[in-house]
Amino acid sequence: MGEDRSTAEIRQASTRRAHLALREAEQPLSIAELVAATGLSRPTVLIVVEDLAARGLVIPAAPAEEPGPGRPARRLRLAPDAAHVAGLDIGARSVRTVRADLAGTVLARGTVALDPEDLLGSLRRALGEIDAGADAGPLGAVGLSVPGLLTADGSVGSSLALPALAGRDLARELAEELGAPVVLENDVKLAALAEHRLGAEADGPAADGLVLLRIGHRISVAITVHGRILQGAYRLAGELGTQRGMRWTASSRRGRLVWSTGDEARPLLERAARGDADAQQEIRAFCEEIAPRLAGLLLAVDPEIVVVGGGLSRAGETLLAPLREALELQLLGPGRPRLVPAALPADGSLVGALGRAFEHGSTDLVGVPDVPAPWERIRRTLHPDPLTPDPQTSTDHEGRR
């Protein structure tokens, strides 16, 4: 007779706690240390360790030298190469990739050109770029970030940046080829998830709500509530561009922002930062134009924090200060969401794809559901300074739908 539901859930929770304790430990742990770290009983820890060892997730470590007589305590550590996890960020012209071990340590990253006529082949080449070799663990889960609107069933409904994505169920196609779980999500929503998990500020993540406003060649929005991506019934939450006739600015063309400097805002922002009055006035006018639409969204979801990402966010207070002022004029209530720059201006979608792969593939990777991703280690090993833009990142990955 199999375990009843309550017994199975208790055993899963114990396994989850033991795995997390081993994953987060800086050194191998003895059974006694694992008992202390998890709060579980010694018999429960012994059972859980046996289960994890049977799956190849725990391996013995060299015993620590201890003073006094007697045998040194048996010590255990996570087997990080028991499985690997990959994240792929698909842009209009390239695919960025990252591969991590089970502990979340980033092992490799790369960028390959995208062939719109051979999307699956492009993903195959991208994964080959970060192949860790024959001695590495199998690829146990993959996350895909795409610049497009998703349908309720998870396929891509439309994409202005990459029309070839429309109608494709890339997650299913790639999962069938790899024999591993694959999860697909919109790039801006994944960036919002990464910002929430890693904390938009040094004091930690927003407790309730976060809005990511990504400003690059286009403006895109994503929302998290209680740490989860807000999707809605048809996965359209935050997709303001799907409203007929919606334009963030009067000069934008098919959603693409246009400036006095043309399609590129960088020269304008650089002039504004140097004190050019005309450039500063254009930035203020831009912020005043987008503020009413943004304020309506903020009043609807009432987030604690607004994170500004995308290429223009690198201008810092040259953009953020006038945007705060414009929002202040729109919001009359007693509370105001904090407006801060993105912690991951270059790698948000890629980090989000990798972290989401850990979460989605939890049962396949660890044997139990709902094991949280090792977000902080991913960020720390992917890019030691999260506020420094990745030189490989281009405007190809700016959240264009």
C-alpha positions as CSV (number, residue, x, y, z in Angstrom):
1,M,0.0,0.0,0.0
2,G,1.4,3.4,-0.9
3,E,1.8,6.3,1.4
4,D,-1.3,8.4,2.2
5,R,-1.3,12.0,1.1
6,S,-0.3,13.5,4.4
7,T,2.6,11.2,4.9
8,A,3.8,11.8,1.4
9,E,3.6,15.5,1.8
10,I,5.5,15.4,5.1
11,R,8.2,13.3,3.5
12,Q,8.4,15.7,0.6
13,A,8.7,18.7,2.9
14,S,11.5,16.9,4.9
15,T,13.4,16.1,1.6
16,R,13.0,19.7,0.5
17,R,14.4,21.1,3.7
18,A,17.4,18.7,3.7
19,H,18.2,19.4,0.1
20,L,18.1,23.2,0.7
21,A,20.3,22.9,3.8
22,L,22.9,20.9,1.8
23,R,22.6,23.3,-1.2
24,E,23.2,26.4,0.9
25,A,25.9,25.0,3.1
26,E,29.4,26.4,2.5
27,Q,30.9,23.2,3.8
28,P,29.9,19.5,3.9
29,L,27.5,18.7,6.8
30,S,27.5,15.9,9.3
31,I,24.2,14.2,10.2
32,A,24.1,16.1,13.4
33,E,24.7,19.4,11.6
34,L,22.0,18.5,9.1
35,V,19.6,17.8,12.0
36,A,20.4,21.2,13.4
37,A,20.1,23.0,10.1
38,T,16.7,21.4,9.2
39,G,15.1,21.0,12.6
40,L,14.2,17.5,11.6
41,S,14.7,14.4,13.8
42,R,17.7,12.3,13.4
43,P,15.7,9.3,12.1
44,T,13.9,11.5,9.6
45,V,17.2,13.0,8.4
46,L,18.7,9.5,7.9
47,I,15.7,8.4,5.8
48,V,15.8,11.6,3.7
49,V,19.6,11.3,3.2
50,E,19.1,7.7,2.0
51,D,16.5,8.9,-0.5
52,L,18.7,11.7,-1.8
53,A,21.7,9.4,-2.0
54,A,19.7,6.9,-4.0
55,R,19.0,9.6,-6.6
56,G,22.6,10.6,-6.7
57,L,21.9,14.0,-5.2
58,V,24.1,13.5,-2.1
59,I,27.6,12.2,-1.9
60,P,30.0,11.5,1.0
61,A,32.7,14.1,1.7
62,A,36.1,13.6,3.4
63,P,35.6,13.4,7.1
64,A,36.7,16.5,9.1
65,E,39.6,16.1,11.4
66,E,38.3,16.2,14.9
67,P,40.3,16.3,18.2
68,G,40.0,13.4,20.5
69,P,39.5,9.6,20.1
70,G,36.8,8.0,18.0
71,R,35.8,7.9,14.4
72,P,35.2,11.3,12.7
73,A,31.6,12.1,11.9
74,R,30.4,11.1,8.4
75,R,29.9,14.2,6.3
76,L,27.8,14.8,3.3
77,R,27.5,17.3,0.5
78,L,25.3,18.1,-2.4
79,A,26.3,16.5,-5.7
80,P,26.1,19.6,-7.9
81,D,26.7,17.7,-11.1
82,A,23.9,15.3,-10.5
83,A,22.0,17.5,-13.0
84,H,22.4,20.8,-14.8
85,V,19.9,23.5,-15.6
86,A,19.9,25.9,-18.6
87,G,18.3,29.3,-19.4
88,L,17.9,30.7,-22.9
89,D,16.9,34.2,-23.7
90,I,15.7,34.5,-27.3
91,G,16.0,37.8,-29.0
92,A,15.3,39.1,-32.5
93,R,18.8,38.2,-33.8
94,S,20.5,36.1,-31.2
95,V,20.0,33.6,-28.4
96,R,21.9,34.1,-25.0
97,T,22.4,31.0,-22.9
98,V,23.6,30.1,-19.5
99,R,24.1,26.7,-17.8
100,A,24.3,26.1,-14.0
101,D,24.8,23.1,-11.8
102,L,22.3,21.9,-9.2
103,A,23.7,24.3,-6.6
104,G,23.1,27.3,-8.9
105,T,26.7,27.9,-9.7
106,V,26.9,29.2,-13.3
107,L,29.3,27.1,-15.3
108,A,29.1,28.6,-18.8
109,R,27.3,31.2,-20.8
110,G,27.3,32.1,-24.5
111,T,25.6,33.9,-27.4
112,V,24.7,32.4,-30.8
113,A,23.1,34.0,-33.9
114,L,19.4,33.2,-34.3
115,D,18.1,31.7,-37.6
116,P,14.4,32.6,-37.7
117,E,13.9,29.9,-40.3
118,D,15.3,27.2,-37.9
119,L,14.3,28.2,-34.4
120,L,14.8,24.8,-32.9
121,G,18.1,24.4,-34.6
122,S,19.2,27.8,-33.1
123,L,18.3,26.6,-29.6
124,R,20.2,23.4,-30.2
125,R,23.3,25.3,-31.2
126,A,22.8,27.6,-28.2
127,L,22.8,24.7,-25.9
128,G,25.8,23.2,-27.7
129,E,27.6,26.5,-27.0
130,I,27.4,25.8,-23.2
131,D,27.9,22.1,-23.3
132,A,29.8,21.2,-20.2
133,G,31.2,17.9,-21.6
134,A,30.7,14.2,-21.2
135,D,31.6,14.2,-17.5
136,A,28.9,16.8,-16.7
137,G,25.5,16.0,-15.3
138,P,22.6,15.6,-17.6
139,L,20.5,18.7,-18.6
140,G,17.6,18.3,-16.2
141,A,15.5,21.4,-16.9
142,V,15.5,24.3,-19.3
143,G,13.9,27.8,-19.2
144,L,13.1,29.8,-22.4
145,S,12.6,33.5,-22.4
146,V,10.8,34.8,-25.6
147,P,9.9,38.3,-26.8
148,G,6.3,37.6,-27.5
149,L,2.7,37.3,-26.2
150,L,1.9,33.8,-24.9
151,T,-1.5,32.1,-25.2
152,A,-3.2,30.4,-22.3
153,D,-1.8,27.0,-23.3
154,G,1.8,28.4,-23.3
155,S,2.5,28.7,-27.0
156,V,3.5,32.0,-28.6
157,G,0.6,33.9,-29.8
158,S,2.4,36.8,-31.5
159,S,5.8,38.6,-31.6
160,L,6.6,41.9,-33.2
161,A,10.3,41.2,-32.6
162,L,10.3,37.7,-34.0
163,P,7.2,36.9,-36.1
164,A,8.5,33.3,-36.7
165,L,7.7,32.5,-33.0
166,A,3.9,32.9,-33.6
167,G,2.0,29.7,-33.2
168,R,5.1,27.7,-32.0
169,D,5.0,25.6,-28.9
170,L,8.8,25.7,-28.4
171,A,8.7,24.4,-24.9
172,R,7.0,21.2,-26.1
173,E,9.2,20.9,-29.1
174,L,12.5,21.3,-27.1
175,A,11.3,19.1,-24.3
176,E,10.6,16.2,-26.7
177,E,14.1,16.6,-28.1
178,L,15.9,16.9,-24.8
179,G,13.8,14.5,-22.7
180,A,13.7,17.1,-20.0
181,P,11.1,19.6,-18.7
182,V,11.1,22.9,-20.5
183,V,9.2,26.0,-19.4
184,L,8.6,29.1,-21.7
185,E,7.7,32.6,-20.5
186,N,7.7,36.1,-21.8
187,D,11.0,37.9,-21.4
188,V,9.8,40.9,-19.5
189,K,7.8,38.8,-17.1
190,L,10.9,36.7,-16.4
191,A,12.9,39.8,-15.7
192,A,10.2,41.0,-13.3
193,L,10.4,37.6,-11.5
194,A,14.2,37.8,-11.2
195,E,14.0,41.4,-9.9
196,H,11.5,40.3,-7.2
197,R,13.4,37.1,-6.2
198,L,16.7,38.9,-5.9
199,G,15.4,42.1,-4.4
200,A,15.1,45.4,-6.2
201,E,17.0,47.0,-3.4
202,A,19.6,46.0,-0.9
203,D,17.0,45.5,1.9
204,G,15.4,42.6,0.0
205,P,12.5,41.8,-2.3
206,A,9.2,43.6,-2.3
207,A,6.8,41.8,0.0
208,D,3.6,42.1,-2.0
209,G,3.8,43.8,-5.4
210,L,6.4,44.8,-8.0
211,V,6.0,46.5,-11.4
212,L,8.8,46.3,-13.9
213,L,8.8,49.1,-16.4
214,R,11.3,48.2,-19.1
215,I,12.2,51.1,-21.3
216,G,14.4,50.4,-24.3
217,H,13.4,50.7,-28.0
218,R,9.9,50.1,-26.6
219,I,8.1,50.2,-23.3
220,S,7.0,47.0,-21.7
221,V,5.4,46.2,-18.3
222,A,5.3,43.1,-16.1
223,I,3.9,42.6,-12.6
224,T,4.6,40.3,-9.8
225,V,2.2,39.8,-6.8
226,H,3.4,37.8,-3.7
227,G,6.4,36.7,-5.6
228,R,4.6,35.3,-8.6
229,I,4.2,36.6,-12.1
230,L,0.7,38.1,-12.5
231,Q,-0.7,36.4,-15.6
232,G,-4.5,36.9,-15.6
233,A,-7.0,34.6,-17.2
234,Y,-5.5,34.9,-20.7
235,R,-1.8,35.7,-19.7
236,L,-2.4,39.4,-20.7
237,A,-1.8,41.1,-17.4
238,G,0.5,44.1,-18.0
239,E,0.3,43.7,-21.8
240,L,-0.8,47.3,-22.4
241,G,0.3,47.2,-26.0
242,T,-2.5,44.8,-26.9
243,Q,-5.1,47.6,-26.4
244,R,-6.3,48.9,-29.7
245,G,-4.8,52.4,-30.4
246,M,-2.5,52.2,-27.4
247,R,0.5,54.5,-27.7
248,W,2.9,55.4,-24.9
249,T,3.9,58.6,-26.7
250,A,2.4,60.5,-29.6
251,S,5.6,60.1,-31.7
252,S,6.0,56.4,-31.2
253,R,5.6,54.2,-34.3
254,R,4.1,50.7,-33.8
255,G,5.2,50.9,-30.2
256,R,8.7,51.9,-31.0
257,L,9.9,55.0,-29.3
258,V,11.2,57.9,-31.4
259,W,13.3,60.8,-30.1
260,S,14.8,64.0,-31.6
261,T,17.9,61.9,-32.0
262,G,16.0,59.2,-33.9
263,D,15.6,55.7,-32.7
264,E,18.4,55.9,-30.3
265,A,17.9,57.7,-27.0
266,R,21.5,57.4,-25.7
267,P,22.8,60.6,-27.3
268,L,19.9,62.5,-25.9
269,L,20.4,61.1,-22.4
270,E,24.1,61.8,-22.5
271,R,23.4,65.4,-23.4
272,A,20.8,65.7,-20.6
273,A,23.3,64.3,-18.1
274,R,25.8,66.9,-19.2
275,G,23.2,69.6,-18.4
276,D,21.8,70.4,-21.9
277,A,18.5,72.2,-21.1
278,D,16.8,71.1,-24.4
279,A,17.7,67.5,-23.8
280,Q,16.5,67.6,-20.2
281,Q,13.2,69.2,-21.3
282,E,12.7,66.4,-23.9
283,I,13.2,63.7,-21.1
284,R,10.8,65.5,-18.8
285,A,8.2,65.7,-21.6
286,F,8.6,62.0,-22.2
287,C,8.1,61.2,-18.6
288,E,5.1,63.4,-18.3
289,E,3.6,61.7,-21.4
290,I,4.0,58.2,-20.1
291,A,3.1,59.0,-16.5
292,P,-0.7,59.0,-16.8
293,R,-0.8,55.5,-18.4
294,L,1.7,54.2,-15.8
295,A,-0.2,55.8,-12.9
296,G,-3.4,54.0,-14.0
297,L,-1.7,50.7,-13.9
298,L,-0.1,51.5,-10.5
299,L,-3.5,52.4,-9.0
300,A,-4.9,49.1,-10.3
301,V,-2.3,46.9,-8.7
302,D,-1.0,49.1,-5.9
303,P,2.6,47.8,-5.9
304,E,5.2,48.6,-3.3
305,I,7.9,49.2,-5.8
306,V,8.4,50.1,-9.5
307,V,11.6,48.8,-11.0
308,V,12.8,50.7,-14.1
309,G,14.9,48.4,-16.4
310,G,15.9,48.3,-20.0
311,G,18.6,50.2,-21.9
312,L,17.4,53.6,-20.8
313,S,17.5,52.7,-17.1
314,R,21.3,52.9,-17.3
315,A,20.9,56.7,-17.5
316,G,20.1,56.6,-13.8
317,E,18.7,59.7,-12.2
318,T,18.7,61.5,-15.5
319,L,15.6,59.5,-16.3
320,L,14.4,58.4,-12.9
321,A,14.2,61.8,-11.3
322,P,11.8,63.4,-13.8
323,L,9.8,60.1,-13.9
324,R,9.3,60.3,-10.2
325,E,8.2,63.9,-10.4
326,A,5.8,63.1,-13.2
327,L,4.2,60.2,-11.2
328,E,4.0,62.4,-8.1
329,L,1.7,64.7,-10.1
330,Q,-0.5,61.8,-11.1
331,L,-0.9,59.9,-7.8
332,L,-3.0,61.7,-5.2
333,G,-3.3,58.9,-2.6
334,P,-1.4,58.8,0.7
335,G,1.1,56.1,-0.5
336,R,3.6,56.0,-3.3
337,P,5.5,53.1,-4.7
338,R,9.2,53.4,-4.6
339,L,10.8,53.9,-8.0
340,V,14.3,52.3,-8.3
341,P,16.7,51.1,-11.1
342,A,16.8,47.5,-12.0
343,A,19.3,45.3,-10.2
344,L,19.7,43.2,-13.3
345,P,19.4,45.7,-16.2
346,A,21.2,43.4,-18.7
347,D,20.6,39.9,-17.4
348,G,17.1,40.0,-15.9
349,S,15.4,37.8,-18.6
350,L,18.2,35.3,-18.7
351,V,18.4,35.0,-14.9
352,G,14.6,34.7,-14.8
353,A,14.7,31.9,-17.4
354,L,17.3,30.0,-15.4
355,G,15.6,30.4,-12.1
356,R,12.2,29.5,-13.6
357,A,13.7,26.3,-15.0
358,F,14.8,25.3,-11.5
359,E,11.3,25.9,-10.1
360,H,9.5,24.2,-13.0
361,G,11.8,21.2,-13.1
362,S,11.9,20.7,-9.3
363,T,10.4,17.3,-9.3
364,D,12.7,16.0,-12.0
365,L,15.8,17.6,-10.5
366,V,15.3,16.8,-6.8
367,G,12.4,14.4,-6.7
368,V,10.0,16.7,-4.9
369,P,8.0,19.8,-6.1
370,D,8.3,23.4,-5.1
371,V,12.0,23.6,-4.3
372,P,12.9,27.3,-4.8
373,A,15.6,28.2,-7.2
374,P,19.1,29.2,-5.9
375,W,18.5,32.8,-7.1
376,E,21.3,34.5,-5.2
377,R,24.0,32.0,-6.2
378,I,22.9,32.3,-9.8
379,R,23.2,36.0,-9.8
380,R,26.5,36.0,-7.8
381,T,28.2,33.5,-10.2
382,L,26.6,34.8,-13.4
383,H,27.8,38.3,-12.8
384,P,29.7,39.3,-9.7
385,D,28.5,42.9,-9.9
386,P,24.7,42.8,-10.8
387,L,24.6,46.5,-11.5
388,T,27.3,46.3,-14.2
389,P,25.8,45.7,-17.7
390,D,27.0,42.6,-19.5
391,P,29.1,43.8,-22.4
392,Q,27.6,41.0,-24.5
393,T,24.1,42.3,-24.1
394,S,22.7,44.3,-27.0
395,T,19.5,46.1,-27.7
396,D,18.4,42.8,-29.3
397,H,17.0,41.8,-25.9
398,E,14.9,44.8,-24.9
399,G,11.6,43.1,-24.2
400,R,10.1,43.9,-27.6
401,R,6.8,42.0,-28.2
